[in-house]
Amino acid sequence: MPGAKRLFLPLRTGSGPVGVIGIDRDTGGPLLTPDERRLLDALCDQSAVAIERISLAKGLGEARVLAETERLRAALLTSISHDLRTPLASILGTVSSLRSFPDKYSAAEREELLGTLQEEAERLNRFVANLLDMTRLESGAIELKQELIDVAEIIGSALQRAGNVVAGHRVEVNLEPGLPMLRLDAVLFEQVLFNLLDNAAKYSPVGSRIDVSAKRDGELVEIEVVDEGPGIPPADFERIFDKFYRVQAQDRRRAGTGLGLAICRGFVEALGGWIVARNRRERSGAVLTIRMPVVPELPAKREPELAHG
C-alpha cells in the first residue's frame, strides 16, 4: 500500500503457501526499487521451493522409518506365529501322546519322545532368549560386566553349552598358543559364540565339519567359526546381520527367528569389536570372523627405592 512502512510477501509453491516474508526499511522513501522488488520476488520463489523440498524430505524420512517399523513388526509377528508355534506344537503333541497312551510305548520309544521333548523345549528357549536379547540391545538396557577372560576358556564354555546343537557335526578347535586375555563380558561373549555355532550347524549338512579357531593378528585377536554349508550369497554378506533376515536355502528357509547374527553384531560392537562374514575360498562354506582388540599391557609396577643412610 502507498506509504506503508512494511512489506509482506507470501512464499508459495504449486502445492500452496509455505510461509510469509516481511521486510522493513529504516531510511525514508519507498521500501524497494523496482529492481529490488524483482530480486526479492525471485528470492521468495527460491526460498519457497527450498522449504518445500526440506518438508518433503522430512516427510519421506518419516515415511521410511514408519515403513521399516511396520516391516519389522510384521516380521516379528511372522516369526512368533510360525517359528515359535512349531516347537510348541511338537511339545504339546509329545506330551499328549505320553499322557494319553502311557502303555503304548516301550522304554526306548519313551526315551526317544522325551529326547524330542527336550530338544524342542531347548529350541523354544533359544528363540525366546534371542527375542529378549534383541529387546535389551535396542532399549540400551545392557550393562557390561567386563573382565579379563581367557579365550580358550570362553570358547570351551560355548562349545560345552552348544553340545546338543552341534552333536551331528565334527567340531575341530585350533587355538594359537599364547593368546592374550581379552576384556569381555563372559555371558554376552559366550552367547555370541553359541549363536555362531548354532548358525553353522543350522546351515551345514549333518556329519560335516565345523572349525573354531583363534589367532592373534597384531593388536587384534581373531576368532573364526567355519562351516561346510552352501555359503552365503554375495548380496547377503551384510544383510545376514539384519534383524529377522534369514538366507534363503534352496526352496525354503531354515527354522529360526533371524535374530542370532544380529545379536552377535550388537554384542560384539558393544564390547568394542566387530564381526564380518565371507565365504571360504577353497570350497563351499561360510566364515564368520570376530575381531577383538587386545588389552594394552600395563607397565610393571616399580618397587620403591630404599633410601640409604
C-alpha positions, -999 to +999 in steps of 0.1 A: +000+000+000+012+035-007+031+049+023+033+015+041+064+010+062+065-028+059+060-052+030+048-088+034+050-114+006+038-150+006+061-179-001+042-200-024+047-232-045+025-252-067+013-271-036+003-239-018+017-214+006+046-225+028+054-192+047+055-154+046+084-130+044+083-094+057+107-066+052+112-031+067+135-002+059+149+023+084+155+050+059+128+071+043+115+068+008+100+038-010+106+004+006+120-012-026+131+000-060+116-019-090+149-039-094+150-047-057+114-059-058+121-082-088+151-096-068+130-101-037+103-119-057+130-143-072+144-149-037+109-157-024+103-182-051+137-199-044+131-199-007+096-214-011+110-242-033+138-249-008+113-250+022+090-273+003+119-297-005+130-298+031+095-305+042+091-333+016+124-348+025+114-349+062+081-364+053+098-391+032+122-399+060+094-403+085+075-425+059+106-447+055+110-451+093+073-459+096+076-485+068+107-501+084+089-502+117+059-519+101+082-543+083+100-553+115+066-557+133+053-579+106+085-600+106+083-603+144+047-615+142+055-639+115+084-653+135+063-657+166+034-672+148+055-697+129+089-704+144+077-703+180+045-722+174+063-751+156+083-763+187+052-756+209+031-779+187+058-806+189+060-803+227+022-804+231+019-834+207+046-853+225+032-846+260-003-855+248+009-888+234+028-898+265-002-889+288-029-904+266-011-937+257+012-944+286+013-981+280+017-980+242+053-971+241+083-991+250+111-978+272+132-969+242+103-952+224+095-932+256+132-921+258+131-910+222+100-890+228+114-874+259+146-865+239+124-848+213+106-830+240+138-817+255+152-807+221+121-787+211+119-771+246+156-760+242+148-747+207+119-727+220+141-714+248+167-702+223+140-684+203+127-666+233+162-657+246+171-642+212+139-620+212+148-608+248+184-602+239+174-581+209+149-561+231+178-554+255+201-543+227+175-519+212+165-504+245+201-499+256+194-519+288+226-540+285+250-534+314+285-547+306+304-566+332+338-568+316+368-586+330+399-603+316+389-636+300+410-664+286+400-670+250+404-708+253+382-709+284+353-689+268+354-710+236+354-742+257+324-729+277+305-721+245+312-755+229+300-772+260+268-753+260+263-759+223+269-797+227+234-807+216+233-782+188+265-794+171+260-831+181+255-841+144+288-824+133+325-828+138+339-798+157+376-791+153+392-765+176+425-748+167+438-722+191+471-704+186+493-708+218+500-679+240+468-659+231+464-627+253+435-624+276+406-602+263+384-578+282+350-593+277+316-597+293+317-635+297+279-640+295+275-619+263+305-633+245+296-668+252+261-661+237+279-647+206+299-679+202+269-701+209+249-682+182+277-687+157+279-724+164+241-727+162+242-709+128+270-731+115+251-763+125+219-750+111+232-742+076+256-771+071+248-808+064+248-834+092+282-850+095+300-820+082+329-803+100+327-770+119+361-754+126+366-730+155+399-711+155+416-682+173+448-664+165+465-631+172+468-605+144+488-575+156+467-557+182+436-579+175+425-614+183+406-631+155+381-658+163+366-677+134+337-702+130+339-720+097+313-744+083+309-767+052+275-754+042+265-739+009+280-705+019+265-670+018+251-654-014+274-623-020+244-599-018+237-612+017+271-606+034+258-575+052+221-584+053+227-616+074+233-592+103+200-575+099+171-583+123+147-610+112+167-617+080+174-653+070+193-666+040+170-684+016+182-720+015+172-737-018+133-735-018+128-729+020+140-710+049+158-725+079+139-725+112+148-696+134+139-660+142+166-645+121+180-627+152+211-648+160+236-629+139+220-595+146+226-602+183+261-613+176+269-580+159+252-559+186+270-577+215+304-577+197+302-540+189+291-532+225+323-550+236+345-529+213+350-553+185+334-561+151+322-591+132+323-598+094+312-626+071+327-641+040+328-674+021+355-700+021+379-698-009+390-734-012+355-750-010+319-741-001+311-729+033+308-697+054+333-680+076+322-657+105+351-637+120+351-618+153+379-593+158+385-581+193+412-556+204+440-567+227+441-551+261+472-529+263+497-543+288+502-522+319+537-513+328+553-533+355+549-517+389+583-504+402+594-512+437+601-481+458+638-475+462+651-477+497+669-447+510+705-454+521+716-436+552 
